[in-house]
Amino acid sequence: MNRRALLASLLAAPAAVPLAARAQGWPDRPIRMIVPFAAGTTTDILGRIAATAIAKGIGQPVVVDNRTGAGGTVGTAAVAQAAADGNTLLFGTSGTMATNPLIMPGIPYDPVKHFVPVASFSRTSVVLAVRPALGVASLAEFLALARRRPVSVGTAGTGTTGHLTTALIELRAGVKLTHVPYRDGARAVTDLLNGTLDAMVYHPLGFLTHIQAGALRPLAVTGEARHFLFPEVPTLVESGLAGAIVEGWWGIFAPAGTSVPVVARVNALVNGALEDPATKAELQRQGMETMGGSPEQLAAQLASEIARQKEVVEAATITAD
């Protein structure tokens, strides 16, 4: 090694040592996993699965902290403002990381600048379903009906995957649908069953028992591929709506500036857990598909999601309630 190279290595060493030391010493206390939705919600259930998996590999508890409010904004902002020491993680969603920043002006965080992606966790498409009495058996027939008369479509609320799907169908098919947002998705299902609504877009488990009983008819799912719970139901793309893909997904993020070794360690633990048959089985019980992958893949996924949702949000002029 020549003198110049040796000097450069000596100068660089002091900066590298503290980073390595911090990574080796992490974690020295319980980790806090902020879930920005209430206990018992889908996001909470999935977040607790992730927290348990991470805790098994680090020798410290991972405590779930439900910070609710403003459609997930309160908890997400709390992580954006937390110290970047690896002791606070966010169990984020496509809604908190992509939708909210697009439909809520002045939101107190930037999903790209204020966070570092750690690992994708799980995803699901949603389902467009109708009552058999509506008299349509395919998406094409549903769209034909919507061109003849007003058709109401219920969702679990403004900015949800159901709402984005409804807006995307309108955009791609050139039809007008009457969006009816509910604050309680279960109540919307009840209104669909009793005929108050013509159709609804909702998560698979919310419809499953009713579809199995023949009380509801699924017309399409919204993912890139068919959903494993409904393998006979085509996607929107298969039904003729090019580029019509909407999926809800969940992932783990940390405050911007969190060290690369810590991010890499949590990423490895999450990916390992997602290969565990018990974790896979539990996610399937929740109607979810496993994801996983590198932090860079989650970053690319987030960027793609923001761009895709931006087109729909702007075309439909969607804003938060």
C-alpha positions in Angstrom: 0.0 0.0 0.0 1.5 3.4 -0.9 1.8 6.3 1.5 -1.2 8.1 0.2 -3.5 5.1 0.4 -2.3 4.3 3.9 -3.0 7.8 5.1 -6.5 7.7 3.5 -7.3 4.4 5.3 -6.1 5.7 8.7 -8.2 8.9 8.3 -11.3 6.8 7.4 -10.9 4.4 10.2 -12.1 6.6 13.1 -15.4 7.3 11.3 -16.0 3.7 10.6 -15.4 2.3 14.0 -18.3 4.2 15.8 -20.7 3.0 13.1 -19.6 -0.6 13.5 -19.7 -0.3 17.3 -23.2 1.1 17.2 -24.4 -1.8 15.0 -22.7 -4.4 17.1 -24.3 -3.0 20.3 -27.8 -2.8 18.8 -30.2 -3.4 20.3 -29.4 -2.6 23.9 -33.0 -2.1 25.0 -36.6 -3.0 23.7 -37.5 -1.9 20.2 -40.6 0.1 19.6 -42.7 -0.9 16.6 -45.3 1.9 15.9 -48.4 0.6 14.2 -50.4 3.7 13.1 -53.8 2.0 13.5 -55.9 0.7 16.3 -55.5 -2.7 18.0 -57.4 -5.4 16.3 -57.2 -3.9 12.8 -55.6 -5.8 10.0 -52.5 -3.6 10.2 -52.2 -4.2 13.9 -52.5 -8.0 13.4 -49.8 -8.0 10.7 -47.6 -5.6 12.7 -47.6 -8.0 15.7 -46.7 -10.9 13.5 -43.7 -8.9 12.2 -42.7 -7.7 15.7 -42.7 -11.2 17.0 -40.5 -12.4 14.2 -38.0 -9.6 14.7 -37.9 -10.1 18.5 -36.9 -13.8 18.0 -33.7 -12.7 16.3 -32.5 -9.8 18.3 -32.8 -10.9 21.9 -34.9 -7.9 22.9 -38.7 -7.4 23.0 -40.3 -5.6 20.1 -43.2 -3.6 21.7 -46.1 -2.7 19.5 -47.2 0.9 20.1 -50.6 1.7 18.5 -50.5 5.4 17.6 -53.8 6.1 15.9 -55.3 9.1 14.3 -55.8 10.9 11.0 -55.8 7.8 8.9 -52.4 6.6 10.1 -50.8 10.0 9.9 -50.2 10.5 13.6 -48.2 7.3 14.1 -46.3 7.6 10.9 -45.2 11.2 11.7 -44.1 10.0 15.2 -41.6 7.7 13.5 -40.4 10.4 11.1 -39.5 12.5 14.1 -37.9 9.7 16.2 -34.2 9.3 16.7 -32.5 7.3 13.9 -30.9 4.9 16.4 -32.7 1.7 15.3 -34.9 1.6 18.3 -38.1 2.8 16.6 -39.6 1.2 13.6 -42.8 1.8 11.6 -45.2 -0.8 10.3 -46.3 1.3 7.4 -48.9 0.7 4.7 -49.5 1.7 1.1 -52.0 4.1 2.6 -49.7 5.8 5.1 -46.7 5.9 2.7 -48.4 6.6 -0.7 -52.0 7.6 -0.4 -52.0 10.0 2.5 -49.2 12.2 1.2 -51.2 12.6 -2.0 -54.6 13.3 -0.6 -53.7 15.2 2.6 -52.2 18.7 1.9 -49.6 19.7 4.5 -49.0 16.2 5.8 -46.2 16.4 8.5 -43.9 13.9 6.8 -42.4 13.0 3.4 -42.5 9.3 2.8 -39.2 9.3 0.9 -37.1 12.0 2.7 -38.1 11.1 6.3 -37.8 7.3 6.2 -35.5 4.5 5.1 -37.2 1.4 3.7 -36.3 -1.8 5.6 -38.4 -4.7 4.3 -41.7 -5.4 2.4 -43.9 -7.7 4.5 -47.2 -8.6 2.9 -49.8 -7.6 0.4 -53.3 -8.3 -0.9 -55.6 -7.3 -3.7 -59.2 -6.3 -3.1 -62.4 -7.7 -4.6 -65.2 -6.1 -6.6 -68.4 -8.0 -5.6 -72.1 -7.6 -6.2 -75.3 -9.3 -5.1 -76.5 -12.0 -7.6 -79.8 -10.2 -7.8 -78.0 -7.3 -9.6 -78.0 -9.5 -12.6 -74.4 -9.2 -13.7 -71.9 -12.0 -13.9 -68.8 -10.3 -15.2 -67.0 -7.0 -15.1 -68.1 -6.4 -18.7 -71.8 -6.8 -17.7 -71.2 -4.6 -14.6 -69.7 -1.8 -16.8 -72.6 -2.1 -19.3 -75.1 -1.7 -16.5 -73.2 1.4 -15.2 -73.5 2.9 -18.6 -77.3 2.4 -18.5 -78.0 3.6 -15.0 -76.3 4.9 -11.9 -74.5 2.2 -10.0 -73.4 2.6 -6.3 -70.1 1.2 -5.1 -69.4 1.1 -1.4 -65.9 1.2 0.1 -64.4 1.3 3.6 -63.6 5.0 3.2 -62.0 7.8 1.2 -58.5 7.0 0.1 -58.8 3.2 0.8 -57.8 0.6 -1.7 -61.5 0.2 -2.4 -61.9 3.9 -3.3 -58.7 3.9 -5.5 -60.1 0.8 -7.3 -63.4 2.5 -7.9 -61.7 5.6 -9.3 -59.3 3.5 -11.4 -62.2 1.5 -13.0 -63.9 4.8 -13.8 -60.7 6.1 -15.4 -59.8 3.0 -17.4 -63.4 2.1 -18.5 -64.7 5.6 -19.0 -67.8 5.1 -16.8 -69.2 7.0 -13.9 -69.8 5.1 -10.6 -71.4 6.5 -7.5 -68.8 6.1 -4.7 -70.3 5.6 -1.3 -67.5 5.7 1.5 -68.2 4.2 4.8 -66.2 4.5 8.0 -67.1 1.0 8.9 -66.5 -1.6 6.2 -68.6 -4.2 8.0 -71.6 -1.9 7.8 -71.0 -1.4 4.1 -71.0 -5.2 3.6 -74.4 -5.3 5.4 -75.8 -2.7 3.1 -74.5 -4.6 0.1 -76.2 -7.7 1.3 -79.5 -5.9 2.0 -79.6 -4.2 -1.4 -78.8 -0.6 -0.2 -75.6 -0.8 -2.3 -75.2 -2.2 -5.8 -71.6 -3.3 -5.4 -68.6 -3.0 -3.1 -64.8 -3.2 -3.2 -63.4 -4.7 -0.1 -60.6 -7.0 1.2 -61.0 -10.7 0.5 -61.6 -11.9 4.1 -64.5 -9.4 4.5 -66.3 -11.1 1.6 -65.1 -14.7 1.9 -67.9 -16.3 3.9 -70.6 -14.4 1.9 -69.1 -15.5 -1.4 -68.8 -19.1 -0.2 -72.5 -19.0 0.8 -73.5 -17.6 -2.6 -74.8 -14.3 -1.1 -72.2 -12.3 -3.0 -70.7 -12.7 -6.5 -67.1 -11.7 -7.1 -66.5 -10.1 -10.4 -62.8 -9.2 -10.3 -59.8 -8.9 -8.1 -57.4 -6.0 -8.4 -53.9 -7.5 -8.1 -51.3 -8.4 -10.7 -52.4 -12.0 -10.4 -55.5 -13.8 -9.2 -55.9 -14.1 -5.4 -55.3 -17.5 -3.9 -58.6 -17.4 -2.1 -60.5 -16.9 -5.4 -58.5 -18.6 -8.1 -61.4 -18.7 -10.5 -62.0 -14.9 -10.3 -60.2 -12.9 -13.0 -58.1 -9.8 -12.4 -59.3 -6.4 -13.7 -56.5 -6.6 -16.3 -57.7 -10.0 -17.5 -61.2 -8.5 -17.7 -60.0 -5.8 -20.1 -58.8 -2.9 -18.0 -55.2 -2.4 -19.0 -52.9 -1.3 -16.1 -55.7 -1.5 -13.6 -53.8 -2.8 -10.6 -54.5 -1.9 -7.0 -53.0 -3.7 -4.0 -52.8 -2.9 -0.3 -49.3 -3.7 1.1 -47.5 -3.4 4.3 -43.8 -2.9 5.0 -41.3 -1.9 7.7 -39.6 1.5 7.7 -37.2 3.3 10.0 -36.4 7.0 10.5 -34.1 8.5 7.9 -30.5 8.2 8.9 -30.8 4.7 10.6 -27.6 2.9 10.0 -27.2 0.5 7.1 -26.0 -2.4 9.4 -29.1 -2.1 11.5 -31.4 -1.9 8.5 -29.7 -4.9 7.0 -30.1 -6.9 10.2 -33.8 -6.2 10.5 -34.3 -6.9 6.8 -32.6 -10.3 7.2 -34.8 -11.2 10.2 -38.0 -10.2 8.3 -37.0 -12.2 5.2 -36.2 -15.2 7.3 -39.5 -15.0 9.1 -41.4 -14.8 5.8 -39.8 -18.1 4.8 -41.0 -19.8 8.0 -44.0 -22.1 7.2 -45.8 -20.9 10.4 -45.5 -17.2 9.4 -46.7 -18.0 5.9 -49.7 -20.0 7.2 -50.7 -17.2 9.5 -50.5 -14.6 6.7 -52.6 -16.8 4.5 -55.2 -17.0 7.3 -55.3 -13.2 7.1 -55.8 -13.4 3.3 -52.3 -12.1 2.7 -49.5 -13.0 0.4 -45.9 -12.8 1.7 -43.5 -10.3 0.1 -40.0 -9.8 1.4 -36.9 -8.6 -0.5 -34.3 -6.0 -0.1 -34.6 -2.4 1.2 -33.9 -1.2 -2.3 -36.8 -3.3 -3.6 -39.1 -1.7 -1.0 -37.9 1.8 -2.1 -38.6 1.0 -5.7 -42.0 -0.4 -4.7 -42.9 2.8 -2.8 -41.8 5.0 -5.7 -43.9 3.0 -8.2 -46.9 3.1 -5.8 -46.7 6.9 -5.4 -46.6 7.4 -9.2 -49.4 5.0 -9.9 -51.7 6.4 -7.2 -50.9 10.0 -8.2 -52.4 9.4 -11.6 -55.7 8.1 -10.1 -55.8 10.7 -7.3 -55.4 13.6 -9.7 -57.8 12.2 -12.3 -60.5 11.6 -9.7 -59.6 14.7 -7.6 -59.5 12.6 -4.4 -59.0 14.5 -1.2 -59.2 13.4 2.4 -62.5 13.8 4.3 
